[in-house]
Amino acid sequence: MVKVPASTLRVIEDIFFAAYLLMGTEERVMIYVDQSGQILLRRPPGDRGRAHVDCDLELTIEAQGRQWDLAYDFHSHHVMGCGFSGVDDANERIRGVTFGVFSWAGGLRRWKFRRWGGPADGFEGLPIEEVVVDG
């Protein structure tokens, strides 16, 4: 699996901060990977609210004349802290996709990552080293 560069993670954090500071909302960024390992960030359309982000999930998209497959689905939690919510638990059951949540609640800048292993295994927490490269 292609890891996310730390610099890309910082860009995503900036997107999350901007959404909260400008609109008071949470945000979602999805990372797609092509066959060569290049990544494409996409902010999906949807209705963003203070408590959750709803959007249509596309596992594969066509862009720049190439096919891109969803590898990562990240969102922000600015109020509840760095944890996955019950809504997240219900929605984040897609094999092969790594989910992440970022929070700065309480002054902390923190990420958590996980992957769905199926009904028998549930969610597997992932250390940041498995997801991010370059620090």
C-alpha positions in Angstrom: 0.0 0.0 0.0 1.2 3.5 -0.8 1.9 5.6 2.3 0.8 9.2 2.7 3.7 11.7 2.7 3.9 13.7 6.0 3.8 16.9 3.9 0.4 15.8 2.4 -0.9 15.1 5.9 0.0 18.7 6.9 -1.9 20.0 3.9 -4.9 18.0 4.9 -4.6 19.4 8.5 -4.6 22.9 7.0 -7.8 22.1 5.0 -9.4 20.8 8.2 -8.4 24.0 10.1 -9.6 26.3 7.4 -13.0 24.6 7.2 -13.5 24.9 11.0 -12.1 28.5 11.2 -14.0 29.8 8.2 -17.3 27.8 8.3 -17.3 26.1 11.7 -17.6 22.7 10.1 -15.8 19.4 9.9 -14.2 18.4 6.7 -13.4 15.2 4.7 -10.5 14.5 2.4 -10.2 11.3 0.4 -6.9 10.1 -1.1 -6.9 8.1 -4.3 -4.0 6.2 -5.8 -3.3 5.4 -9.4 -1.4 2.3 -10.8 1.9 4.2 -10.6 1.5 5.0 -6.9 0.7 8.7 -7.5 -1.8 10.2 -5.1 -4.8 12.5 -5.7 -6.5 14.4 -3.0 -10.3 14.9 -3.3 -12.7 16.8 -1.1 -15.9 15.1 -1.9 -19.1 17.0 -2.4 -21.6 16.8 0.5 -23.5 18.4 3.3 -21.0 19.3 6.0 -22.4 19.8 9.5 -21.0 20.3 12.9 -21.5 16.7 13.9 -20.8 14.7 10.7 -19.9 14.7 7.1 -22.2 13.0 4.6 -21.2 12.4 1.0 -21.3 9.9 -1.8 -18.4 7.5 -1.6 -16.7 6.7 -4.8 -14.3 3.7 -4.7 -12.9 4.4 -8.1 -12.8 7.7 -10.0 -11.5 8.8 -13.5 -9.3 11.9 -13.5 -6.5 13.2 -15.6 -7.0 10.4 -18.0 -6.3 7.7 -15.4 -8.2 5.5 -13.0 -7.7 6.2 -9.3 -8.7 3.9 -6.4 -9.7 5.0 -2.9 -7.0 4.2 -0.5 -7.6 6.7 2.4 -10.6 8.4 3.8 -9.7 11.1 6.4 -12.0 13.5 8.3 -11.8 16.0 11.2 -13.2 16.0 14.6 -12.7 19.4 16.1 -15.0 19.2 19.1 -15.3 15.5 20.2 -11.5 14.8 20.2 -9.5 12.2 18.4 -11.8 9.2 18.4 -14.1 7.5 15.9 -17.8 8.2 16.5 -20.7 5.8 16.3 -21.5 7.2 12.8 -17.9 6.4 11.8 -18.3 2.9 13.1 -21.4 2.4 11.0 -20.0 3.8 7.8 -16.3 2.9 7.8 -16.6 -0.8 6.9 -14.9 -0.9 3.5 -12.1 -3.5 3.1 -8.8 -2.1 1.8 -9.5 1.5 2.8 -7.6 3.1 5.7 -9.7 5.6 7.7 -8.2 8.5 9.7 -9.5 11.1 12.0 -7.7 14.3 13.0 -8.5 16.5 16.0 -7.1 19.5 17.7 -9.6 19.5 20.6 -7.9 20.5 23.8 -5.0 22.0 22.0 -3.7 18.6 20.8 -2.9 17.9 17.1 -3.6 14.2 16.9 -4.4 11.5 14.3 -5.8 8.1 14.7 -6.0 5.5 11.9 -7.8 2.2 11.4 -8.9 -0.4 8.9 -11.9 -2.7 8.7 -11.0 -6.3 8.9 -14.5 -7.7 8.4 -17.3 -8.8 10.8 -15.1 -11.4 12.5 -12.1 -9.1 13.1 -13.7 -5.7 13.4 -11.5 -2.6 13.3 -7.7 -2.7 13.5 -6.0 0.4 14.8 -2.9 1.3 12.8 0.2 3.1 14.0 1.1 6.3 12.2 4.2 4.6 10.8 2.0 2.2 8.7 0.2 5.1 7.1 2.6 8.0 6.9 6.1 8.3 5.4 8.8 11.0 5.9 8.1 11.6 9.6 
